[in-house]
Amino acid sequence: MSNSSHSPRLLILGGTRFLGPHMVDEAKRRGWRVTLFNRGKSNPDLFDNVEQLRGDRAEGDLAALEGREFDAVIDTSAYYPRAVREVLEVLDGHVDHYAFISTISVYADFSSLGLDEESELATLDDPTTEEVTAETYGGLKVLCEEAAREHFSGRLTIIRPGIVAGPRDHTDRFTYWPVRTARGGKMAVPGSPKDPVQYIDVRDLARWTVDTLAAETTGTFNAVVPDGMVTMDDLIDTCREIVDDPAEPVWVSEDVIAAQDDPASFPMWAPPSGDHRGIFTISSERAIKAGMALRSVEETVEGTLEWFESLPDERRQNLEAGPTPAQEQALLDALS
Ligand SMILES: NC(=O)c1ccc[n+]([C@@H]2O[C@H](COP(=O)([O-])OP(=O)(O)OC[C@H]3O[C@@H](n4cnc5c(N)ncnc54)[C@H](OP(=O)(O)O)[C@@H]3O)[C@@H](O)[C@H]2O)c1
């Protein structure tokens, strides 16, 4: 379908919230002609020079895709298998390459260390559910991946990111650490300095996703920084090097956190004795061997902080992740 004399055509299902805008920027930078498909609710005015198709996957309203041809599709907006099936029924035969954004939450058992793409996958008690909750999210993405394999006859790439970090992140999980460090004072830090931390910078995820389309790379890939590349103290030290008057870390053990009446939840950290101890030790060897390039933790911290500081005051005051000031103070008091 591609013609070397024309720019390749890319359809992004989604495209206007967090991952999507970075995929648009990366693809445009590399000469793709980009079309977005979404409801027009999230940031509808973000892009001037990008074709926008309107429809609603929840309602099966895909009329705007009918009769269209694309060289590749990046699907960031499917959370249950019907959404994948319906889109592929409309697009199959009209698209060469489909890249599905899945998640590492597809794995069944995070108490194991070093999970790779062949590890056991989550299952659902009710595989017909379309209710996306913390409990069903991973199992539903497994079913989305299966639907993609069943219903798409072209080139298929499945990308399973871990926590995605960087500019535009609305969850604040990675963002919490540079922002909290910049606020100064004594800062409660969970666990031990060598506890593992894993994430992927959204700009690296966008580059890798577009790379797979450009290089016609197919298969299933975890997408996170390599196991062992970043530990909790690397993250904290990097944040401290970058900000003026950084907070002073006070390491708080898993037991002290658990003993609180209102235990704090710390992003980017899993209690080493808990069911999720392996969640930040995922193997991304397969993607790295296939060419996934990753920037340093310094660049991710800097990019995240620079973006966060550009946001309106009201947004900056309300972090979506991390302990409340009262929870943090209770931990510091418990140690004094
Ligand atoms: N954030 C993470 O740490 C993380 C980690 C692993 C995997 N992921 C995966 O990343 C993807 C989410 O990324 P994102 O939110 O940043 O993507 P995005 O593409 O930037 O934003 C979501 C897009 O989907 C559109 N959309 C939502 N509901 C829709 C519907 N019913 N019909 C049509 N379009 C719809 C939204 O636009 P409208 O609202 O205008 O429709 C928006 O453009 C998901 O697949 C998630 O599983 C995220």
The ligand as an ORCA input file, in Angstrom:
! r2SCAN-3c Opt
* xyz 0 1
  N      -0.519      6.143     31.279
  C       0.164      5.027     31.474
  O       1.029      4.967     32.387
  C      -0.079      3.824     30.610
  C       0.637      2.663     30.866
  C       0.422      1.563     30.047
  C      -0.466      1.620     28.998
  N      -1.169      2.759     28.779
  C      -2.127      2.784     27.664
  O      -2.073      4.038     27.007
  C      -3.342      4.306     26.420
  C      -3.927      5.626     26.921
  O      -3.160      6.607     26.498
  P      -3.619      8.124     26.496
  O      -4.839      8.359     27.312
  O      -2.417      8.838     26.815
  O      -3.997      8.154     24.941
  P      -4.321      9.338     24.026
  O      -4.484      8.762     22.663
  O      -3.406     10.471     24.199
  O      -5.760      9.756     24.621
  C      -6.893      8.923     24.633
  C      -7.663      9.222     23.363
  O      -8.760      8.354     23.168
  C      -9.879      9.120     22.753
  N     -11.070      8.393     23.168
  C     -11.447      8.131     24.438
  N     -12.615      7.448     24.437
  C     -12.971      7.287     23.135
  C     -14.089      6.686     22.492
  N     -15.072      6.117     23.173
  N     -14.131      6.690     21.139
  C     -13.156      7.286     20.420
  N     -12.066      7.873     20.974
  C     -11.981      7.880     22.320
  C      -9.704     10.455     23.442
  O     -10.326     11.517     22.781
  P     -11.846     11.927     23.114
  O     -11.956     11.986     24.602
  O     -11.973     13.253     22.445
  O     -12.684     10.871     22.500
  C      -8.193     10.643     23.351
  O      -7.810     11.217     22.112
  C      -4.274      3.211     26.840
  O      -4.343      2.258     25.831
  C      -3.570      2.655     28.084
  O      -3.950      1.312     28.320
  C      -1.000      3.878     29.561
*
